Amino acid sequence: MPIAPILMSPAYRCGSATPWGGEGLRMMFGRDIPDAHTGESLEVSAIPGLESRDPEGRKLTDLIAEYGERLTGPGFAHPFPLLLKLLDAKNRLSVQVHPNDEYAAKVEGKQGKTEAWHILFAAPGAELVYGVKAGTTKEALKEASQHGAEVEKVLRKVKVKAGQTFYIPAGTVHAIGDSIILYEIQQSSDVTYRFYDWDRKDEQGNRRELHIDKAVDVVDVNCQPDPVRETPVGPGRFRLLDEKYFGLERFCAFDGVLPADPRRFCFFTAVRECQITWEDGELIVPAGTTALLPADGYDLKIKAPAALLAYPSC
């Protein structure tokens, strides 16, 4: 018997772990968040200690142990390849970069981190750091980073608005600006190297750790990508990304069938409340919530005013 869609409950990063976080997820989606500095909701996560859960409280890792490749698709059970988050940046995040697979495996014993952001909310004038200015060398970036705010002079900033998508391959300098709520799909990795944290201090007057040498090792100063341009793939369905590690699609006023894909799992995230039905079942997916669609699943009838669909690349 196929496996039905699984509505996932997130794990949160909050408080001192995300000093830039706020209450945006409560205001936008009615979330019962842990505190007033809730920065990350890990919607579908196999990160140890931050695993998301099914309605019965079972961790994603327990579901993978039970169902194996029937849930994930061939080759995706160990390690589980993707991590899905919602982020609330009340204040701006650190200027950072992520390593590729080769460097992360050698230095950290982990996967690298390529990611993408889809903007759900952005206040007027909101912006991202998205690469460094043309002509900036590694040496100049390192020198500026060692002098704190001097690094701001070489950062490439772009204005953003809701509905835009940004692809961030490993090696890209980036930072989320303040007053932004976004959807993040990424490799399942927590490796981050900080260049700069805006001279922010905690209540004890301490600054967050920086990792300038490692950051310079992995940075690609020539990476200056543009926002993603979507491509229609059917009525109410648009492709945003089809990259090495994952694909991403957007649904808008979609009312149709999503066939089961035996090659891989999918993440279905409702931006507005959606309905999923199959031969003997129904699932309402509240706004801001994600359903895990198993590889050995049903063909699904979906009514989606607004949703996002992510999946690993085969």
C-alpha positions in Angstrom: 0.0 0.0 0.0 1.4 3.5 -0.8 2.4 5.9 2.0 0.0 8.8 2.5 1.4 12.4 2.7 2.8 13.2 6.1 2.1 16.6 7.7 5.3 17.6 9.5 5.8 19.6 12.7 8.9 21.7 12.9 11.8 22.0 15.2 12.8 25.6 16.1 16.0 27.6 16.6 15.4 30.6 18.8 16.6 32.8 21.6 20.4 33.3 21.8 20.9 30.9 18.9 19.0 33.3 16.6 19.4 36.8 18.1 18.2 38.3 14.8 14.9 36.4 14.9 11.5 37.8 15.8 7.8 37.0 16.0 7.1 37.1 12.2 6.1 33.4 12.0 3.4 34.0 14.6 2.1 37.0 12.8 2.2 35.6 9.3 1.1 32.0 10.0 -0.3 32.0 13.5 2.5 29.8 14.8 2.9 29.0 18.5 6.6 29.9 18.5 9.0 29.4 21.4 9.9 33.1 22.1 10.3 36.6 20.7 13.6 35.7 19.0 12.5 32.7 16.9 14.6 32.8 13.8 14.3 29.4 12.2 11.5 26.9 11.8 13.0 23.6 10.5 10.0 22.3 8.6 11.5 19.0 7.4 14.8 18.3 9.1 17.0 15.3 9.9 19.6 17.4 11.7 20.5 15.7 15.0 18.7 17.4 17.9 16.6 19.5 15.4 14.5 16.8 13.8 11.0 17.6 12.6 8.2 15.2 13.5 5.0 13.6 12.2 1.6 14.0 13.8 2.3 11.1 16.2 5.5 12.7 17.4 7.9 10.4 15.4 11.1 12.0 14.3 11.9 12.2 10.6 14.9 9.9 11.3 12.5 7.4 12.8 10.3 7.5 9.7 13.3 6.9 7.5 14.3 4.0 9.7 10.8 2.5 9.4 10.1 3.1 5.7 13.5 3.4 4.2 13.6 4.2 0.5 9.9 3.8 0.2 9.8 7.2 1.9 12.8 8.8 0.4 13.4 7.2 -3.0 16.5 5.2 -4.0 19.7 6.6 -2.6 18.2 9.3 -0.5 17.8 7.6 2.8 21.3 7.9 4.2 22.2 10.6 4.5 18.9 12.4 4.0 19.9 15.1 1.5 17.7 18.2 2.1 16.6 20.5 4.9 13.7 22.9 4.6 13.3 26.0 6.8 11.2 29.1 7.2 13.2 32.0 8.5 12.1 35.2 10.2 14.8 37.9 10.0 13.6 40.7 12.2 17.2 41.9 12.2 19.8 41.2 9.6 21.8 37.9 9.7 25.6 37.7 9.7 27.6 38.0 6.5 28.5 34.4 5.7 29.5 31.7 3.2 29.1 27.9 3.0 31.6 25.4 1.8 31.1 22.9 -1.0 30.9 19.1 -0.4 34.7 18.5 -0.9 35.8 21.1 1.6 33.1 20.4 4.1 33.8 16.7 4.1 37.6 17.2 4.5 37.4 19.9 7.2 34.1 19.3 9.0 33.2 15.7 8.1 29.8 16.9 6.8 28.0 17.8 3.6 28.5 21.1 2.0 25.7 23.7 1.7 24.1 25.0 -1.4 20.7 26.7 -0.7 18.0 28.9 -2.2 15.6 31.5 -0.8 12.0 32.3 -1.8 10.9 35.6 -0.3 7.5 35.3 1.5 7.5 38.8 3.0 9.8 41.8 2.7 9.2 45.3 4.1 9.7 48.2 1.7 13.4 48.8 1.1 14.4 45.3 2.4 17.6 43.9 1.0 20.0 41.0 0.8 23.8 40.7 0.7 24.2 38.7 -2.5 27.8 38.3 -3.5 30.6 40.9 -3.3 31.2 43.9 -5.5 32.9 43.2 -8.9 36.6 43.3 -8.8 36.9 42.3 -5.1 39.7 39.9 -4.5 40.0 37.3 -1.8 42.8 39.3 -0.3 40.8 42.5 -0.2 37.8 40.6 1.3 40.0 39.1 4.0 41.6 42.4 4.8 38.3 44.2 5.1 36.8 41.4 7.2 39.6 41.7 9.7 38.6 45.3 10.3 34.9 44.8 11.1 32.7 47.3 9.4 35.2 47.9 6.6 33.8 44.7 5.0 30.5 46.5 4.3 32.2 48.5 1.6 32.7 45.5 -0.6 29.4 43.8 -0.1 26.9 43.6 -3.1 23.4 44.4 -1.9 20.1 43.9 -3.8 16.6 45.1 -3.0 14.0 42.3 -2.6 10.3 41.8 -2.7 7.9 39.0 -1.9 7.8 36.3 -4.6 11.4 36.6 -5.7 13.7 33.6 -5.5 17.5 33.6 -5.0 19.9 30.7 -5.7 23.0 30.6 -3.4 25.6 28.0 -4.5 28.3 27.1 -2.0 31.0 29.8 -2.0 28.5 32.8 -2.4 28.8 35.6 0.2 25.3 36.3 1.5 23.2 37.7 4.3 19.5 38.2 4.9 18.6 41.7 5.7 16.1 42.8 8.3 12.3 42.7 8.0 12.3 39.6 5.7 10.5 36.3 6.1 11.6 33.6 3.7 11.5 29.9 2.6 14.9 28.2 2.5 15.6 24.9 0.7 19.2 23.6 1.2 21.5 20.7 1.5 21.1 19.0 4.9 24.0 20.7 6.5 24.7 23.2 9.3 28.1 24.3 8.2 28.4 28.1 8.2 31.4 30.4 8.1 30.9 34.0 9.2 32.8 37.0 7.8 31.1 39.6 9.8 28.1 40.0 12.3 27.5 43.8 12.1 29.5 44.3 15.4 26.5 42.8 17.2 26.8 42.0 20.9 24.8 39.8 23.2 23.5 40.9 26.7 26.9 40.1 28.2 28.7 42.2 25.6 30.1 39.2 23.7 30.3 39.1 19.9 29.5 35.9 17.9 32.4 33.8 16.6 33.8 34.6 13.2 35.5 32.2 10.9 37.4 34.5 8.5 40.2 32.1 7.4 37.8 29.3 6.5 35.4 31.7 4.9 38.2 33.0 2.7 39.2 29.5 1.8 35.8 28.6 0.4 34.5 32.0 -1.0 34.0 32.5 -4.7 34.4 36.2 -5.1 33.3 36.0 -8.8 29.8 34.7 -7.9 27.4 37.5 -8.5 24.1 35.8 -9.4 20.8 37.4 -10.4 17.4 36.6 -9.0 15.8 33.4 -10.5 13.5 33.7 -13.5 10.6 31.2 -13.3 9.5 29.0 -16.2 5.8 27.9 -16.7 5.6 24.1 -16.8 1.8 23.7 -16.8 -1.4 25.4 -15.7 -0.7 27.1 -12.3 2.7 25.5 -12.0 6.1 27.2 -12.5 9.7 25.9 -12.3 12.0 28.1 -10.2 15.1 25.9 -9.9 16.5 22.7 -11.4 20.0 22.5 -9.9 22.6 20.0 -8.9 21.1 19.3 -5.4 17.4 20.2 -5.6 14.5 21.5 -7.7 12.0 24.0 -6.7 8.5 24.9 -8.1 5.8 27.4 -7.4 2.1 26.6 -7.5 -0.4 29.5 -8.1 -4.1 28.8 -8.4 -3.2 25.2 -9.1 -6.0 22.6 -9.3 -4.8 19.4 -10.7 -3.0 16.1 -10.2 0.5 15.6 -8.9 1.6 12.1 -9.8 3.6 10.0 -7.3 7.4 10.1 -8.2 9.0 6.8 -7.2 12.5 8.3 -7.7 12.3 10.8 -4.8 10.3 12.4 -2.0 8.9 15.9 -2.3 8.2 18.7 0.2 4.9 20.5 -0.4 4.7 23.8 1.5 1.4 25.7 1.6 1.9 29.5 1.4 -1.9 29.7 1.7 -4.1 26.9 2.9 -4.2 24.0 0.5 -6.1 20.7 0.1 -4.6 17.4 -0.9 -6.8 14.4 -1.7 -6.1 10.8 -2.8 -8.1 7.7 -3.4 -9.1 7.2 0.2 -7.9 10.2 2.1 -7.7 13.9 2.5 -5.2 16.4 4.1 -5.6 20.1 4.7 -2.3 21.8 4.7 -2.5 25.0 6.7 -0.6 28.1 5.5 3.0 27.9 6.5 3.0 24.2 6.9 4.8 21.4 5.0 3.7 17.9 4.0 6.3 15.3 3.2 5.2 13.4 0.0 6.8 9.9 0.0 8.4 8.4 -3.0 6.1 5.4 -2.7 3.1 7.5 -2.5 -0.3 8.2 -4.0 -1.2 10.2 -7.1 -2.5 13.4 -5.4 -5.3 15.8 -6.4 -4.2 19.2 -5.2 -5.9 22.5 -4.8 -3.3 25.1 -4.1 -3.9 28.8 -4.2 -0.2 29.3 -3.4 2.4 26.7 -2.6 6.0 25.6 -3.1 7.3 22.1 -4.1 10.9 21.1 -3.5 12.6 17.8 -4.2 16.1 16.3 -4.5 17.7 16.2 -7.9 17.9 12.7 -9.5 
